[in-house]
């Protein structure tokens, strides 16, 4: 065949075109395969990073638990417990190194209908969005179209056929206002009859500019939200343009605390009318002018009723005098930790009965297991019964109290 023949050249071009099309299909297939591989590797990397982050968090929690639960010399981990924690950490590491799912379809929720005669296993329901509380104030804004063009078909004006409603949560920032009270004076021009004026309403603190709303905010911010006085002073200055020195706030709160004394005394009296109290103490750092250059140590003594009120008493000592002064007129059962002050408290207050708590009973339980003491098995049998009794200690019979006392001494 003559190379210069047009028919031959046409056949060559067609063959070359078919080769190029075949090569294009092959390259597209390779590109799709590379894209799938990239997605698989990205999913694997994201899953591995998530598992590693989860592993770090769990290890940190385990370390914190070891410090909190077994930090004291009497509660250090045994070899068996250390082995159990090591197994947990090894399982988490193994989970982090596992291969991710082959395809993303196993992570997607199935939407197909089940086949005839087959039922899909029950799945956990999806989390629903929390509805907005009904007690919140509702402000409605109606947005009308800028202009209503007449209908292109008949020329009439359009009518309202429905509406679309959307909601969002808005926050109205707090404001500091000055409430001015004006009391007009009235008198007769003849000079007789005297001057008449309305009585000034009672104030929370006489001769003070503290309003009730501001007082409530200071108490909640300081003791419920744990905002320091110097932070509150900065907030008032920077956000509201009002200067309220922290010393002034301290004086206000001190006066309010004095006014609240009858309330907390009555609350603690009602708590002691029951037959069961939980007692504990914790150290706190305080500023003491007699301890220059550093913080002094004080103690908060907690007296609580399960699912009820909590009474806090600040004392500068951890000795027996602190709980003795508060529990002199209490005759019932107190649940405490293993601090020896509570045992000595029973000697000066004979009506008082003391039981331990499950966390501190664990010490004696593990010690009994190490020594092969059979009382450890007896403790297991009594634990559930004692726990149930402690939760309903308000209705204890004398026999139940004796069982609780014996269990606390186990």
DAMO-V289709 format. One record per residue. N is the residue number from 1. RES is the residue in one small letter. PHI is phi in degrees with one decimal (* if undefined). OMEGA is omega in whole degrees, -180 to 180 (* if undefined). D_LAST is the distance of its C-alpha to the last C-alpha in whole Angstrom. Layout:
# DAMO-V289709
N & RES & PHI & OMEGA & D_LAST
N & RES & PHI & OMEGA & D_LAST
This chain:
# DAMO-V289709
1 & x & * & -179 & 111
2 & x & -71.1 & -178 & 112
3 & x & -62.8 & -178 & 110
4 & x & -85.7 & 180 & 111
5 & x & -69.6 & 180 & 111
6 & x & -61.0 & 179 & 109
7 & x & -64.1 & 179 & 108
8 & x & -66.4 & 179 & 106
9 & x & -63.1 & 179 & 105
10 & x & -63.6 & 179 & 103
11 & x & -64.7 & 178 & 102
12 & x & -64.1 & 180 & 100
13 & x & -65.1 & 178 & 99
14 & x & -64.2 & 178 & 97
15 & x & -62.3 & 180 & 96
16 & x & -66.8 & 179 & 94
17 & x & -65.3 & 178 & 93
18 & x & -63.0 & 178 & 91
19 & x & -64.5 & 179 & 90
20 & x & -66.8 & 178 & 88
21 & x & -64.2 & 177 & 87
22 & x & -62.0 & 179 & 85
23 & x & -66.1 & 179 & 84
24 & x & -64.6 & 178 & 83
25 & x & -63.1 & -180 & 81
26 & x & -64.3 & -179 & 79
27 & x & -67.2 & 177 & 78
28 & x & -63.4 & 178 & 77
29 & x & -62.7 & 178 & 75
30 & x & -64.3 & 179 & 73
31 & x & -63.3 & 178 & 73
32 & x & -64.5 & 178 & 71
33 & x & -64.7 & 178 & 69
34 & x & -65.0 & 179 & 68
35 & x & -64.1 & 177 & 67
36 & x & -62.8 & 179 & 64
37 & x & -64.7 & 178 & 63
38 & x & -63.7 & 178 & 63
39 & x & -62.3 & 180 & 61
40 & x & -65.0 & 180 & 59
41 & x & -67.8 & 178 & 58
42 & x & -64.2 & 177 & 57
43 & x & -64.0 & 179 & 55
44 & x & -63.8 & 180 & 53
45 & x & -64.8 & 180 & 53
46 & x & -64.5 & 179 & 52
47 & x & -66.2 & -180 & 49
48 & x & -65.2 & 179 & 48
49 & x & -63.1 & 178 & 48
50 & x & -64.0 & 179 & 46
51 & x & -68.5 & 178 & 43
52 & x & -65.0 & 177 & 43
53 & x & -63.6 & 177 & 43
54 & x & -63.6 & 178 & 40
55 & x & -62.9 & 179 & 38
56 & x & -62.8 & 180 & 39
57 & x & -63.4 & -179 & 37
58 & x & -65.4 & 179 & 34
59 & x & -64.7 & 176 & 34
60 & x & -64.5 & 178 & 34
61 & x & -64.4 & 178 & 31
62 & x & -63.3 & 179 & 29
63 & x & -64.7 & 178 & 30
64 & x & -64.8 & 178 & 29
65 & x & -64.3 & 178 & 25
66 & x & -63.6 & 179 & 25
67 & x & -69.5 & -176 & 26
68 & x & -75.2 & -173 & 23
69 & x & -89.6 & -173 & 20
70 & x & -125.8 & -178 & 21
71 & x & -72.5 & 180 & 23
72 & x & -72.1 & -178 & 21
73 & x & -59.9 & -177 & 21
74 & x & -74.7 & -176 & 17
75 & x & -126.2 & 176 & 17
76 & x & -69.8 & -177 & 21
77 & x & -67.3 & 172 & 22
78 & x & -80.5 & 179 & 21
79 & x & -62.2 & 179 & 25
80 & x & -65.8 & 180 & 24
81 & x & -67.7 & 176 & 23
82 & x & -62.6 & 177 & 26
83 & x & -65.1 & 179 & 28
84 & x & -64.8 & 177 & 27
85 & x & -65.1 & 178 & 28
86 & x & -65.2 & 177 & 31
87 & x & -63.8 & 178 & 32
88 & x & -62.3 & 179 & 31
89 & x & -64.3 & 179 & 34
90 & x & -65.5 & 178 & 36
91 & x & -62.0 & 178 & 36
92 & x & -65.7 & 178 & 37
93 & x & -64.9 & 178 & 40
94 & x & -63.8 & 178 & 41
95 & x & -64.4 & 180 & 42
96 & x & -69.0 & -178 & 44
97 & x & -92.7 & -179 & 46
98 & x & -69.8 & 177 & 47
99 & x & -68.8 & 176 & 50
100 & x & -72.4 & 177 & 51
101 & x & -59.7 & -177 & 52
102 & x & -61.6 & -179 & 56
103 & x & -128.2 & -179 & 57
104 & x & -76.4 & -176 & 56
105 & x & -67.3 & 180 & 57
106 & x & -73.0 & 179 & 54
107 & x & -89.7 & -179 & 52
108 & x & -86.2 & -180 & 54
109 & x & -75.3 & -180 & 54
110 & x & -71.9 & -180 & 56
111 & x & -119.6 & -178 & 58
112 & x & -74.6 & 178 & 60
113 & x & -74.5 & 178 & 60
114 & x & -65.5 & 179 & 59
115 & x & -68.7 & -179 & 61
116 & x & -62.8 & 178 & 62
117 & x & 81.7 & 180 & 60
118 & x & -120.0 & 179 & 57
119 & x & -120.1 & 178 & 54
120 & x & -71.9 & 177 & 52
121 & x & -63.0 & -179 & 49
122 & x & -67.2 & 179 & 47
123 & x & -115.6 & 179 & 46
124 & x & -66.1 & 180 & 44
125 & x & -65.6 & 178 & 46
126 & x & -66.9 & 177 & 48
127 & x & -71.1 & 179 & 46
128 & x & -95.4 & 177 & 48
129 & x & -70.5 & -180 & 49
130 & x & -73.0 & 177 & 48
131 & x & -68.9 & 180 & 51
132 & x & -69.7 & -178 & 51
133 & x & -58.5 & -178 & 50
134 & x & -71.2 & -175 & 52
135 & x & -78.5 & -179 & 52
136 & x & -71.4 & 177 & 53
137 & x & -66.4 & 179 & 57
138 & x & -105.6 & 174 & 59
139 & x & -118.9 & -175 & 63
140 & x & -103.3 & 176 & 65
141 & x & -118.3 & -180 & 68
142 & x & -102.1 & 180 & 71
143 & x & -107.3 & 178 & 73
144 & x & -92.3 & 175 & 76
145 & x & -59.0 & -178 & 79
146 & x & -61.4 & 178 & 81
147 & x & -149.7 & 179 & 84
148 & x & -103.6 & 180 & 84
149 & x & -75.6 & 177 & 87
150 & x & -65.5 & -177 & 89
151 & x & -64.8 & -180 & 89
152 & x & -70.5 & -177 & 91
153 & x & -86.9 & -174 & 92
154 & x & -110.5 & 178 & 93
155 & x & 83.8 & 180 & 93
156 & x & -82.4 & 178 & 91
157 & x & -73.7 & -180 & 88
158 & x & -67.5 & 178 & 84
159 & x & -110.7 & 180 & 82
160 & x & -72.4 & -178 & 78
161 & x & -113.6 & -180 & 77
162 & x & 168.6 & -179 & 73
163 & x & -160.4 & 173 & 71
164 & x & -116.2 & -175 & 68
165 & x & -118.9 & 174 & 65
166 & x & -134.1 & -177 & 62
167 & x & -125.7 & 173 & 60
168 & x & -145.6 & 178 & 58
169 & x & -87.0 & 179 & 55
170 & x & -119.8 & 180 & 57
171 & x & -124.3 & 176 & 56
172 & x & -97.7 & -176 & 57
173 & x & -60.8 & 178 & 57
174 & x & -67.1 & 180 & 56
175 & x & -127.2 & 172 & 59
176 & x & -103.5 & -178 & 59
177 & x & -120.7 & 175 & 62
178 & x & -104.9 & 180 & 63
179 & x & -95.4 & -178 & 63
180 & x & -97.2 & 178 & 67
181 & x & -106.5 & -179 & 67
182 & x & -109.1 & 180 & 71
183 & x & -118.6 & 179 & 71
184 & x & -63.3 & 177 & 75
185 & x & -104.0 & 180 & 77
186 & x & -128.0 & 178 & 80
187 & x & -158.0 & 178 & 82
188 & x & -81.4 & -178 & 86
189 & x & -67.8 & 179 & 89
190 & x & -74.1 & 179 & 90
191 & x & 91.0 & 178 & 87
192 & x & -105.0 & 178 & 86
193 & x & 89.3 & 177 & 83
194 & x & 77.8 & -178 & 81
195 & x & -107.8 & 178 & 79
196 & x & -112.0 & -178 & 76
197 & x & -151.6 & 180 & 73
198 & x & -69.1 & 179 & 70
199 & x & -74.5 & 179 & 67
200 & x & -69.9 & 179 & 65
201 & x & -59.9 & 180 & 61
202 & x & -65.5 & 179 & 58
203 & x & -105.4 & 178 & 57
204 & x & -60.7 & 176 & 53
205 & x & -125.3 & -179 & 54
206 & x & -57.9 & 180 & 57
207 & x & 58.7 & -179 & 60
208 & x & -128.9 & 178 & 58
209 & x & -92.2 & -178 & 59
210 & x & -80.1 & 175 & 55
211 & x & -87.1 & -178 & 55
212 & x & -64.0 & -179 & 52
213 & x & -62.1 & 178 & 52
214 & x & -66.6 & 178 & 52
215 & x & -64.3 & 178 & 49
216 & x & -62.3 & 180 & 47
217 & x & -63.6 & 180 & 48
218 & x & -61.9 & -180 & 47
219 & x & -65.4 & -179 & 44
220 & x & -67.0 & -179 & 43
221 & x & -66.0 & -175 & 44
222 & x & -79.7 & -170 & 42
223 & x & -108.5 & 176 & 39
224 & x & -104.9 & 177 & 39
225 & x & -93.6 & 176 & 41
226 & x & 60.5 & 176 & 40
227 & x & -93.2 & -177 & 44
228 & x & -70.2 & -179 & 44
229 & x & -64.1 & -179 & 47
230 & x & -68.3 & 175 & 49
231 & x & -70.2 & 177 & 49
232 & x & -62.2 & 178 & 50
233 & x & -61.1 & 179 & 53
234 & x & -68.8 & 180 & 54
235 & x & -63.1 & 180 & 54
236 & x & -62.7 & -177 & 56
237 & x & -73.1 & -173 & 59
238 & x & -83.3 & -175 & 59
239 & x & -94.5 & -176 & 59
240 & x & -117.2 & -180 & 60
241 & x & 66.8 & -179 & 62
242 & x & -119.9 & 179 & 60
243 & x & -98.5 & 175 & 59
244 & x & -124.1 & -177 & 56
245 & x & -59.4 & 180 & 55
246 & x & -64.2 & 178 & 51
247 & x & -62.3 & 178 & 52
248 & x & -66.5 & 178 & 53
249 & x & -62.7 & 180 & 50
250 & x & -61.6 & 179 & 48
251 & x & -64.6 & 178 & 49
252 & x & -60.8 & -179 & 50
253 & x & -63.4 & 178 & 46
254 & x & -63.7 & 178 & 45
255 & x & -66.4 & 180 & 47
256 & x & -64.9 & 178 & 46
257 & x & -61.2 & 177 & 42
258 & x & -65.1 & 179 & 44
259 & x & -67.3 & -178 & 45
260 & x & -86.4 & -178 & 42
261 & x & -56.1 & 179 & 40
262 & x & -58.7 & -179 & 40
263 & x & -67.7 & -178 & 39
264 & x & -73.3 & 175 & 36
265 & x & -66.8 & 178 & 35
266 & x & -65.2 & 179 & 36
267 & x & -62.6 & -179 & 33
268 & x & -69.0 & 177 & 30
269 & x & -62.4 & 178 & 31
270 & x & -67.1 & 177 & 31
271 & x & -62.6 & -178 & 28
272 & x & -77.4 & 175 & 26
273 & x & -73.3 & 175 & 28
274 & x & -77.5 & -176 & 25
275 & x & -111.9 & -174 & 21
276 & x & -151.2 & 176 & 19
277 & x & -137.5 & 171 & 20
278 & x & -101.8 & -174 & 19
279 & x & -127.0 & 177 & 19
280 & x & -157.8 & 178 & 20
281 & x & -138.6 & 180 & 23
282 & x & -143.7 & 180 & 25
283 & x & -76.9 & 176 & 28
284 & x & -137.8 & 176 & 32
285 & x & -89.8 & -178 & 35
286 & x & -133.3 & 175 & 38
287 & x & -90.9 & -178 & 41
288 & x & -126.1 & -180 & 42
289 & x & -61.6 & 179 & 45
290 & x & -81.5 & 178 & 44
291 & x & -119.5 & -176 & 42
292 & x & -73.7 & 173 & 46
293 & x & 87.1 & -179 & 46
294 & x & -158.4 & 179 & 42
295 & x & -81.7 & 175 & 39
296 & x & -86.7 & 180 & 37
297 & x & -110.7 & 173 & 33
298 & x & -121.9 & -177 & 32
299 & x & -138.8 & 172 & 29
300 & x & -100.8 & 178 & 28
301 & x & -97.0 & -178 & 26
302 & x & -101.4 & 173 & 25
303 & x & -126.7 & -172 & 24
304 & x & -135.9 & 170 & 24
305 & x & -112.8 & -178 & 24
306 & x & -53.4 & -179 & 23
307 & x & 59.1 & -179 & 26
308 & x & -137.4 & -176 & 28
309 & x & -78.7 & 176 & 29
310 & x & -128.4 & 180 & 28
311 & x & -112.9 & 180 & 29
312 & x & -111.3 & 180 & 29
313 & x & -127.3 & 179 & 30
314 & x & -85.9 & 177 & 32
315 & x & -138.7 & 178 & 31
316 & x & -87.6 & -177 & 32
317 & x & -132.5 & 176 & 29
318 & x & -106.8 & -177 & 25
319 & x & -78.8 & -175 & 25
320 & x & -71.8 & -176 & 23
321 & x & -62.4 & -177 & 27
322 & x & -64.0 & 179 & 27
323 & x & -71.9 & -180 & 24
324 & x & -64.1 & -179 & 25
325 & x & -67.3 & -177 & 28
326 & x & -88.7 & -173 & 27
327 & x & -108.4 & -178 & 24
328 & x & -60.9 & -177 & 26
329 & x & -98.7 & 180 & 27
330 & x & -106.7 & 176 & 24
331 & x & -125.7 & -178 & 22
332 & x & -177.5 & -176 & 19
333 & x & -114.2 & 173 & 16
334 & x & -113.3 & 176 & 16
335 & x & -110.0 & -173 & 14
336 & x & -138.4 & 172 & 14
337 & x & -87.0 & -174 & 14
338 & x & -88.8 & 180 & 12
339 & x & -63.2 & -171 & 15
340 & x & -68.3 & 179 & 15
341 & x & -61.5 & -178 & 18
342 & x & -69.5 & 175 & 16
343 & x & -67.8 & 178 & 14
344 & x & -69.7 & 179 & 18
345 & x & -66.7 & 178 & 19
346 & x & -63.9 & -178 & 17
347 & x & -70.8 & -179 & 19
348 & x & -94.6 & 177 & 22
349 & x & -126.2 & -176 & 21
350 & x & -57.6 & -180 & 20
351 & x & -67.7 & -175 & 20
352 & x & -82.6 & 174 & 18
353 & x & -115.4 & -177 & 14
354 & x & -123.9 & 172 & 12
355 & x & -127.0 & 178 & 10
356 & x & -87.4 & 178 & 9
357 & x & -115.6 & -175 & 11
358 & x & -63.1 & -178 & 11
359 & x & -64.8 & -179 & 13
360 & x & -82.4 & 174 & 11
361 & x & -67.0 & 179 & 8
362 & x & -60.4 & -180 & 11
363 & x & -58.6 & -179 & 11
364 & x & -66.9 & -180 & 8
365 & x & -66.0 & 179 & 9
366 & x & -66.9 & 178 & 12
367 & x & -64.8 & 179 & 12
368 & x & -67.7 & 177 & 10
369 & x & -65.0 & 179 & 13
370 & x & -63.5 & -177 & 16
371 & x & -87.0 & 180 & 15
372 & x & 70.1 & -178 & 15
373 & x & -77.8 & 180 & 12
374 & x & -70.3 & 179 & 12
375 & x & -65.6 & 177 & 8
376 & x & -63.7 & 177 & 9
377 & x & -68.4 & 177 & 11
378 & x & -65.1 & 179 & 9
379 & x & -64.2 & 179 & 7
380 & x & -60.3 & -179 & 11
381 & x & -69.9 & -177 & 12
382 & x & -88.0 & -169 & 10
383 & x & -61.8 & -177 & 11
384 & x & -62.1 & -180 & 14
385 & x & -65.6 & 180 & 14
386 & x & -66.3 & -180 & 11
387 & x & -64.2 & 179 & 14
388 & x & -64.5 & 179 & 17
389 & x & -66.8 & -178 & 16
390 & x & -65.4 & -180 & 15
391 & x & -72.5 & 179 & 19
392 & x & -121.0 & -174 & 20
393 & x & -68.6 & 179 & 19
394 & x & -65.5 & -176 & 22
395 & x & -111.3 & -176 & 23
396 & x & -72.8 & 170 & 20
397 & x & -89.0 & 177 & 20
398 & x & -56.0 & 179 & 19
399 & x & -66.5 & 178 & 17
400 & x & -64.5 & 180 & 15
401 & x & -63.3 & 178 & 14
402 & x & -65.5 & 177 & 13
403 & x & -66.3 & 178 & 11
404 & x & -64.3 & 180 & 10
405 & x & -63.8 & 179 & 9
406 & x & -65.6 & 179 & 6
407 & x & -67.7 & 178 & 5
408 & x & -66.9 & 180 & 6
409 & x & -90.7 & -177 & 4
410 & x & -64.4 & * & 0
